[in-house]
Amino acid sequence: MTTQALRAPALTVNGELTAIGAVSVHTTVLDWLRDRGLTGAKEGCAEGECGACSVLVARPGIDSETEWTAVNACLLPVASLDGQELMTAEGLGTPSELHPVQQEMAVRGGSQCGFCTPGFICSMAAEYYRPGRACGEGDHEHGANGFDLHALSGNLCRCTGYRPIRDAAYALDMPAENDALAVRRDTPPPTPASTGMVSPEGEFVRPASLDQALAVLGDRDDAVVVAGSTDLGVQVNIFGDRPPLTIAIDRLEELREFSFGDGEVRIGAALTLTEIERRLAGRIPLLDQLFPQFASRLIRNGATIGGNLGTGSPIGDTPPALLALDAELILASSRGERQVPLAEYFTGYRQTVKAADELIRTIVIPLPLAPMSAFHKIAKRRFDDISSVAIGYAVDVADGIVRDARIGLGGVAATPLRARATEAALIGRPWTEETVRTVAAVMAAEGTPMDDHRASSSYRSAMLGQSLLRFYFQGVGA
């Protein structure tokens, strides 16, 4: 065993401290709960796309000490919640005393077969308890009660239809002053325990510090690093992967920094996308466009930029945006740290310059930002889908002339890449329709797109050219 736990692994479930017990280190939270009779959460897809497995975890808040955060129980290993606090649909209310979310779903016909209902309940409850939710005028995606429908974007219903569910969400009032879960927000969540679990299938370690994590990573070349488990969880569930050693880094304070200074923004690699979105509060418009299009709220509550970049995937959504922002990465190992431009990070299909003993520690975005920016995602669904093509734009126009242009591309080559030819064709030329139509042909020839089940190579190329035209005609920042 790589490290020793100081106590028997356990977590608080619906208010009761419960030992994790002798289970495989790859056992998911969902399977662990169901084995203990808490069968409200279901497995619908085993890859975080349906939300039937949604549960609530107490996590450090931004606007309160604790936030009840909805996550996919089918993706998280139960070992990763050692020492933490969990709430399921069963813990929210009782048959004789329903929780307000359960009550509204019941009286407004929000459930038929009921398979997905507990997951909806938990995702809805997370939004119900979200600090800062306030009444307003509302629009097609927000209720007058401040409820953000994106909170349910990771939950699917196959029989009820979404109108009654939306009606239930929009009918919710604010939590009562004596609501126990609302009161719970005023005290800090448990500190994740330093964990060392072993089973015949492997080991799970949660180091107490970054130095410990780097030491373990340097000692074991078979180690896999996990944060939100939104990628590894799929590999375990669908493809049967069983890493010999899993190192959890999601709660390491050294990987959770955030600062917005005069010359740069620094984002810890283990901050979740939801945390980053709320901390930025719209100050990087390009990322503000990206966040709602990155999977679902359930996934964003666990997924990290470090994880998205760490996989080296050519279709990750964050690389095109970060390439346009001219981001750099700080890579850390026991040997020290180094800073690498993101444009030099990817070296081949799922290959990067990151050594086996290195972690992504921080993402650095230089300031000031380009005045014109946009993120375009071409996919078969508006939300919660994988990109066929993704494009990030950051363009600076002065006195009608393109002074600088950075364009990041995803889905059109073996790696994310900068559209260097397009950038060169734009810089120094008038920012006019004539220029853009001419350069769109250059943009369409970028990369080496391929045919697959998501899109043909010719479609991807056509979308590149059309995207540049769309960017111009939308008049972003003009």
C-alpha positions as CSV (number, residue, x, y, z in Angstrom):
1,M,0.0,0.0,0.0
2,T,1.3,3.4,-1.0
3,T,0.1,5.3,2.0
4,Q,-1.8,4.4,5.2
5,A,-5.2,5.9,6.1
6,L,-5.2,7.1,9.8
7,R,-8.8,5.9,10.2
8,A,-11.2,3.5,8.6
9,P,-12.6,5.2,5.4
10,A,-16.1,6.5,6.0
11,L,-18.5,9.3,4.9
12,T,-21.6,10.9,6.2
13,V,-24.7,9.8,4.2
14,N,-28.0,11.6,5.0
15,G,-26.7,12.7,8.3
16,E,-25.2,9.3,9.4
17,L,-21.5,8.4,9.5
18,T,-21.2,5.3,7.4
19,A,-18.1,3.1,6.9
20,I,-17.1,2.6,3.3
21,G,-16.2,-1.0,4.2
22,A,-14.2,-3.6,2.2
23,V,-15.0,-2.7,-1.3
24,S,-13.0,-2.4,-4.6
25,V,-11.3,0.9,-4.9
26,H,-13.1,1.3,-8.3
27,T,-16.6,0.9,-6.7
28,T,-18.7,3.9,-7.7
29,V,-20.7,6.0,-5.3
30,L,-23.8,4.8,-7.1
31,D,-23.1,1.1,-6.7
32,W,-22.1,1.6,-3.1
33,L,-25.3,3.5,-2.2
34,R,-27.5,1.0,-3.9
35,D,-25.8,-1.9,-2.1
36,R,-26.8,-0.2,1.1
37,G,-30.5,0.1,0.2
38,L,-30.4,3.7,-1.0
39,T,-31.9,2.8,-4.4
40,G,-33.3,6.1,-5.4
41,A,-30.3,7.0,-7.6
42,K,-30.3,4.8,-10.7
43,E,-27.8,3.9,-13.4
44,G,-29.2,5.0,-16.8
45,C,-26.0,5.5,-18.9
46,A,-23.0,5.0,-16.6
47,E,-21.2,7.9,-18.3
48,G,-22.7,11.0,-16.8
49,E,-25.2,11.9,-19.5
50,C,-28.6,11.2,-18.0
51,G,-28.5,12.4,-14.4
52,A,-30.5,9.5,-13.0
53,C,-27.7,9.0,-10.5
54,S,-27.5,12.6,-9.2
55,V,-26.7,13.1,-5.5
56,L,-25.7,16.0,-3.4
57,V,-22.2,16.5,-1.9
58,A,-21.3,19.2,0.6
59,R,-18.4,21.3,-0.8
60,P,-16.7,24.5,0.0
61,G,-18.8,27.4,-1.2
62,I,-18.0,30.7,-2.9
63,D,-20.9,32.7,-1.5
64,S,-21.4,30.5,1.6
65,E,-19.3,28.2,3.7
66,T,-20.9,25.1,2.2
67,E,-22.7,24.5,-1.0
68,W,-24.8,21.5,-1.8
69,T,-23.4,20.4,-5.1
70,A,-25.1,17.9,-7.5
71,V,-22.7,15.3,-9.0
72,N,-23.0,12.1,-11.0
73,A,-22.7,9.2,-8.5
74,C,-22.1,6.8,-11.4
75,L,-18.7,8.4,-12.2
76,L,-17.2,9.0,-8.7
77,P,-15.3,6.3,-6.9
78,V,-16.7,6.1,-3.4
79,A,-13.1,6.2,-2.1
80,S,-13.0,9.8,-3.3
81,L,-15.6,10.8,-0.8
82,D,-13.8,9.5,2.2
83,G,-14.4,11.9,5.1
84,Q,-17.0,13.9,3.2
85,E,-20.8,14.5,3.4
86,L,-23.4,13.1,1.0
87,M,-27.1,13.6,0.6
88,T,-29.4,11.4,-1.5
89,A,-33.1,11.9,-2.5
90,E,-34.0,9.6,0.4
91,G,-32.4,12.0,2.8
92,L,-34.2,15.1,1.6
93,G,-37.7,14.2,2.9
94,T,-40.0,11.5,4.0
95,P,-43.3,10.1,2.6
96,S,-45.1,12.0,5.4
97,E,-43.0,15.2,5.2
98,L,-41.9,15.8,1.6
99,H,-39.0,18.2,0.9
100,P,-40.3,21.4,-1.0
101,V,-38.7,20.1,-4.2
102,Q,-40.3,16.7,-3.9
103,Q,-43.7,18.4,-3.1
104,E,-43.6,20.6,-6.2
105,M,-42.6,17.7,-8.4
106,A,-45.5,15.6,-7.0
107,V,-48.3,18.2,-7.2
108,R,-47.3,19.4,-10.7
109,G,-47.0,16.0,-12.3
110,G,-43.2,16.0,-12.6
111,S,-42.9,12.2,-12.5
112,Q,-44.4,9.2,-14.3
113,C,-42.3,6.1,-14.3
114,G,-40.1,7.7,-11.6
115,F,-36.8,6.2,-12.9
116,C,-35.2,9.6,-13.4
117,T,-37.1,11.5,-10.6
118,P,-34.7,11.1,-7.7
119,G,-31.9,12.5,-9.9
120,F,-34.0,15.4,-10.9
121,I,-34.9,16.0,-7.3
122,C,-31.2,16.2,-6.3
123,S,-30.2,18.5,-9.2
124,M,-33.2,20.7,-8.4
125,A,-32.4,20.7,-4.7
126,A,-28.8,21.9,-5.5
127,E,-30.3,24.9,-7.4
128,Y,-32.9,25.4,-4.7
129,Y,-30.1,25.9,-2.1
130,R,-27.8,27.8,-4.4
131,P,-26.6,30.9,-2.5
132,G,-27.4,34.1,-4.4
133,R,-30.5,32.7,-6.1
134,A,-32.9,35.7,-6.2
135,C,-36.2,36.6,-7.6
136,G,-36.4,38.5,-10.9
137,E,-38.3,38.9,-14.1
138,G,-37.2,35.6,-15.5
139,D,-36.7,34.5,-19.1
140,H,-36.9,31.3,-21.2
141,E,-34.1,29.7,-19.2
142,H,-34.7,31.3,-15.8
143,G,-37.7,31.4,-13.5
144,A,-39.0,34.5,-11.8
145,N,-37.8,32.7,-8.6
146,G,-34.2,32.9,-9.9
147,F,-34.1,29.2,-10.8
148,D,-31.6,28.5,-13.6
149,L,-32.8,25.7,-15.8
150,H,-29.2,24.9,-16.8
151,A,-29.1,23.3,-13.3
152,L,-31.1,20.4,-14.9
153,S,-29.2,20.3,-18.2
154,G,-27.6,17.0,-17.2
155,N,-30.9,15.3,-16.3
156,L,-33.0,13.4,-18.9
157,C,-36.6,12.4,-18.7
158,R,-38.0,9.9,-21.2
159,C,-41.7,9.9,-20.4
160,T,-42.9,12.9,-18.3
161,G,-41.8,15.6,-20.6
162,Y,-40.1,18.7,-19.3
163,R,-42.9,21.2,-18.9
164,P,-44.2,19.8,-15.5
165,I,-40.6,19.5,-14.3
166,R,-39.9,23.1,-15.3
167,D,-43.1,24.2,-13.7
168,A,-42.1,22.5,-10.4
169,A,-38.7,24.3,-10.6
170,Y,-40.2,27.7,-11.2
171,A,-42.8,27.2,-8.4
172,L,-40.2,26.8,-5.7
173,D,-39.9,29.5,-3.0
174,M,-36.8,30.3,-1.1
175,P,-35.7,27.9,1.7
176,A,-37.3,28.5,5.1
177,E,-35.0,30.0,7.7
178,N,-35.2,26.8,9.8
179,D,-34.5,24.5,6.8
180,A,-31.7,22.2,8.0
181,L,-29.9,22.0,4.7
182,A,-30.1,25.8,4.3
183,V,-28.7,26.3,7.8
184,R,-26.0,23.7,7.0
185,R,-24.6,26.2,4.4
186,D,-23.3,28.4,7.2
187,T,-20.7,25.9,8.5
188,P,-17.7,24.6,6.5
189,P,-17.9,21.2,4.8
190,P,-15.8,18.3,6.1
191,T,-12.1,18.4,5.1
192,P,-11.5,15.5,2.7
193,A,-9.5,12.8,4.5
194,S,-6.1,11.6,3.6
195,T,-7.0,8.3,2.2
196,G,-5.2,5.0,1.5
197,M,-7.4,2.1,0.3
198,V,-6.3,-1.1,-1.2
199,S,-8.3,-4.0,-2.9
200,P,-7.4,-6.8,-5.2
201,E,-8.1,-4.5,-8.2
202,G,-5.7,-1.7,-7.1
203,E,-5.0,1.2,-4.7
204,F,-6.6,4.5,-4.1
205,V,-4.7,7.4,-2.5
206,R,-5.7,10.9,-1.5
207,P,-2.4,12.6,-0.5
208,A,-2.5,15.4,2.1
209,S,-0.4,17.8,0.0
210,L,0.9,18.4,-3.5
211,D,4.4,17.4,-2.5
212,Q,3.0,14.0,-1.3
213,A,1.1,13.6,-4.6
214,L,4.1,14.4,-6.7
215,A,6.3,12.0,-4.7
216,V,3.8,9.1,-5.2
217,L,3.5,10.1,-8.9
218,G,7.2,10.0,-9.2
219,D,7.5,6.6,-7.6
220,R,4.8,4.8,-9.6
221,D,4.7,4.9,-13.4
222,D,1.4,3.0,-13.3
223,A,-0.4,5.8,-11.4
224,V,-3.5,7.6,-12.8
225,V,-4.4,11.0,-11.6
226,V,-8.1,11.8,-11.0
227,A,-10.0,15.0,-10.1
228,G,-13.7,15.1,-11.0
229,S,-13.6,11.6,-12.5
230,T,-15.8,12.7,-15.4
231,D,-13.4,11.0,-17.9
232,L,-11.9,8.2,-15.8
233,G,-15.3,7.2,-14.5
234,V,-16.4,6.5,-18.1
235,Q,-13.3,4.4,-18.7
236,V,-13.9,2.4,-15.6
237,N,-17.7,1.9,-16.3
238,I,-17.8,1.4,-20.0
239,F,-14.4,0.1,-21.0
240,G,-13.5,-1.8,-17.8
241,D,-10.3,0.1,-17.0
242,R,-8.9,-0.8,-13.6
243,P,-5.9,1.5,-12.9
244,P,-3.5,-0.2,-10.4
245,L,-3.1,3.1,-8.6
246,T,-5.4,6.1,-8.5
247,I,-4.2,9.4,-7.0
248,A,-7.0,11.9,-6.1
249,I,-5.9,15.5,-6.4
250,D,-9.2,17.4,-6.6
251,R,-9.1,18.9,-3.1
252,L,-5.4,19.8,-2.9
253,E,-5.3,23.5,-2.0
254,E,-2.1,24.0,-4.1
255,L,-4.1,23.1,-7.2
256,R,-7.1,25.3,-6.3
257,E,-5.7,28.8,-6.5
258,F,-7.5,31.6,-8.2
259,S,-6.4,35.2,-8.8
260,F,-7.3,37.9,-11.2
261,G,-4.5,40.4,-11.3
262,D,-3.4,43.3,-13.4
263,G,-1.3,41.2,-15.8
264,E,-2.7,37.7,-15.6
265,V,-5.4,35.4,-14.4
266,R,-4.2,32.2,-12.5
267,I,-6.6,29.3,-12.3
268,G,-5.8,26.2,-10.3
269,A,-6.0,23.0,-12.3
270,A,-8.3,21.3,-9.8
271,L,-10.9,24.0,-9.6
272,T,-14.2,22.7,-11.2
273,L,-15.6,24.5,-14.2
274,T,-18.6,25.6,-12.1
275,E,-16.2,27.2,-9.5
276,I,-14.2,28.9,-12.2
277,E,-17.3,30.3,-13.9
278,R,-18.6,31.7,-10.7
279,R,-15.2,33.2,-9.6
280,L,-14.7,34.8,-13.0
281,A,-18.2,36.2,-13.0
282,G,-18.1,37.1,-16.7
283,R,-14.7,38.8,-16.6
284,I,-13.4,36.6,-19.5
285,P,-16.2,36.8,-22.0
286,L,-14.7,34.0,-24.2
287,L,-14.8,31.5,-21.3
288,D,-18.3,32.8,-20.3
289,Q,-19.5,31.7,-23.7
290,L,-17.8,28.3,-23.3
291,F,-19.1,27.3,-19.9
292,P,-22.8,26.7,-20.8
293,Q,-21.7,24.6,-23.8
294,F,-19.3,22.3,-21.9
295,A,-21.4,19.2,-21.2
296,S,-23.9,19.7,-18.4
297,R,-24.0,21.4,-15.0
298,L,-23.6,18.0,-13.3
299,I,-20.4,17.4,-15.3
300,R,-19.1,20.9,-14.8
301,N,-19.6,20.5,-11.1
302,G,-16.8,17.9,-11.2
303,A,-14.8,18.5,-14.4
304,T,-11.6,20.6,-14.3
305,I,-9.5,22.4,-16.9
306,G,-6.5,20.4,-15.7
307,G,-8.4,17.2,-16.4
308,N,-9.6,18.4,-19.8
309,L,-6.1,19.3,-20.8
310,G,-4.5,16.3,-19.2
311,T,-6.3,13.8,-21.4
312,G,-4.8,15.4,-24.5
313,S,-8.0,14.9,-26.4
314,P,-8.3,16.7,-29.7
315,I,-12.1,17.4,-29.1
316,G,-11.9,18.8,-25.6
317,D,-13.8,22.1,-25.4
318,T,-11.4,24.2,-23.3
319,P,-8.3,23.9,-25.5
320,P,-9.6,26.0,-28.4
321,A,-10.7,28.8,-26.1
322,L,-7.5,28.7,-24.0
323,L,-5.4,28.7,-27.2
324,A,-7.2,31.9,-28.3
325,L,-6.5,33.4,-24.9
326,D,-2.8,32.6,-25.3
327,A,-2.8,30.5,-22.1
328,E,0.2,28.9,-20.5
329,L,0.4,25.9,-18.2
330,I,2.5,25.5,-15.1
331,L,3.6,21.9,-14.8
332,A,4.8,20.6,-11.5
333,S,6.9,17.6,-10.4
334,S,9.2,16.6,-7.6
335,R,12.0,18.0,-9.8
336,G,10.4,21.5,-9.9
337,E,8.1,23.5,-12.0
338,R,8.1,24.8,-15.6
339,Q,5.8,27.0,-17.6
340,V,4.7,25.9,-21.1
341,P,2.7,27.8,-23.7
342,L,-0.5,25.8,-24.4
343,A,0.3,26.1,-28.1
344,E,3.4,24.0,-27.5
345,Y,1.7,21.5,-25.1
346,F,0.1,19.1,-27.5
347,T,2.5,16.9,-29.5
348,G,0.2,14.2,-31.0
349,Y,-3.0,12.3,-30.6
350,R,-3.6,12.3,-26.8
351,Q,0.1,13.1,-26.4
352,T,1.6,16.1,-24.6
353,V,4.9,17.5,-23.4
354,K,3.8,16.6,-19.8
355,A,6.1,14.0,-18.3
356,A,4.7,11.0,-16.5
357,D,5.7,12.4,-13.1
358,E,4.2,15.9,-13.8
359,L,0.9,17.5,-12.9
360,I,-0.8,20.5,-14.4
361,R,-0.7,22.9,-11.5
362,T,-2.0,26.2,-12.8
363,I,-3.5,27.7,-16.0
364,V,-2.2,31.2,-16.7
365,I,-4.1,33.6,-18.9
366,P,-2.3,36.9,-19.8
367,L,-4.1,40.3,-19.6
368,P,-5.3,42.5,-21.1
369,L,-7.8,40.4,-23.1
370,A,-8.5,40.9,-26.8
371,P,-11.6,43.2,-27.2
372,M,-13.4,40.8,-29.6
373,S,-13.8,37.2,-28.7
374,A,-16.2,34.3,-29.2
375,F,-16.5,30.5,-28.7
376,H,-18.3,28.5,-31.4
377,K,-19.2,24.9,-30.8
378,I,-20.6,22.8,-33.7
379,A,-22.4,19.7,-32.4
380,K,-25.5,17.7,-32.9
381,R,-27.2,19.0,-29.8
382,R,-27.2,22.5,-28.4
383,F,-26.1,21.4,-24.9
384,D,-24.5,18.3,-23.4
385,D,-22.8,17.0,-26.5
386,I,-19.3,16.4,-27.9
387,S,-17.9,18.9,-30.4
388,S,-17.7,18.1,-34.0
389,V,-15.7,21.3,-34.3
390,A,-14.9,24.0,-31.7
391,I,-13.4,27.4,-32.4
392,G,-12.1,30.1,-30.0
393,Y,-11.5,33.6,-31.2
394,A,-9.6,36.5,-29.8
395,V,-9.2,39.4,-32.2
396,D,-7.9,43.0,-31.7
397,V,-9.0,45.6,-34.3
398,A,-7.7,49.2,-34.1
399,D,-8.8,51.9,-36.5
400,G,-10.5,49.3,-38.7
401,I,-7.3,47.2,-39.1
402,V,-6.7,43.7,-37.5
403,R,-3.9,44.3,-35.1
404,D,-3.8,40.8,-33.6
405,A,-5.7,37.6,-34.0
406,R,-5.5,34.3,-32.1
407,I,-7.8,31.4,-33.2
408,G,-7.9,28.0,-31.4
409,L,-9.3,25.0,-33.2
410,G,-10.6,21.6,-31.9
411,G,-11.9,18.6,-33.7
412,V,-10.0,19.2,-37.0
413,A,-6.7,17.5,-36.3
414,A,-5.0,15.0,-34.1
415,T,-4.5,17.8,-31.5
416,P,-6.0,21.1,-30.7
417,L,-4.2,23.8,-32.7
418,R,-3.8,27.4,-33.5
419,A,-5.2,28.5,-36.9
420,R,-1.8,30.1,-37.8
421,A,-2.5,30.6,-41.5
422,T,-5.8,32.3,-40.8
423,E,-4.3,34.5,-38.2
424,A,-1.5,35.6,-40.5
425,A,-4.0,36.2,-43.3
426,L,-6.0,38.5,-41.0
427,I,-3.3,40.5,-39.3
428,G,-2.7,43.9,-40.9
429,R,-5.7,43.7,-43.1
430,P,-9.0,45.8,-42.9
431,W,-11.7,44.1,-40.7
432,T,-14.2,44.1,-43.5
433,E,-16.6,41.6,-45.0
434,E,-14.4,41.4,-48.1
435,T,-11.4,40.5,-46.0
436,V,-13.3,38.0,-43.9
437,R,-14.9,36.3,-47.0
438,T,-11.4,35.9,-48.5
439,V,-9.8,34.6,-45.3
440,A,-12.7,32.2,-44.7
441,A,-11.3,30.1,-47.5
442,V,-7.9,30.0,-45.6
443,M,-9.8,29.0,-42.4
444,A,-11.6,26.2,-44.2
445,A,-8.2,24.6,-45.1
446,E,-6.8,24.6,-41.6
447,G,-6.1,21.3,-39.9
448,T,-6.5,17.8,-41.2
449,P,-10.2,17.0,-40.4
450,M,-11.3,13.4,-40.7
451,D,-14.6,11.5,-41.3
452,D,-16.2,9.9,-38.3
453,H,-19.7,9.3,-36.8
454,R,-20.0,12.9,-35.7
455,A,-19.2,14.6,-39.0
456,S,-17.4,14.3,-42.3
457,S,-14.1,16.0,-43.1
458,S,-15.8,18.2,-45.7
459,Y,-18.5,19.3,-43.2
460,R,-15.8,20.2,-40.6
461,S,-13.9,22.2,-43.2
462,A,-17.0,24.0,-44.2
463,M,-17.9,24.8,-40.6
464,L,-14.5,26.4,-40.1
465,G,-15.1,28.9,-42.9
466,Q,-18.7,29.5,-41.9
467,S,-17.6,30.1,-38.3
468,L,-15.3,33.0,-39.3
469,L,-18.1,34.6,-41.2
470,R,-20.4,34.1,-38.3
471,F,-17.9,35.7,-36.0
472,Y,-17.7,38.7,-38.2
473,F,-21.4,39.2,-38.9
474,Q,-22.3,38.8,-35.2
475,G,-20.3,41.9,-34.7
476,V,-18.7,40.6,-31.5
477,G,-17.3,43.5,-29.7
478,A,-17.5,45.7,-32.8
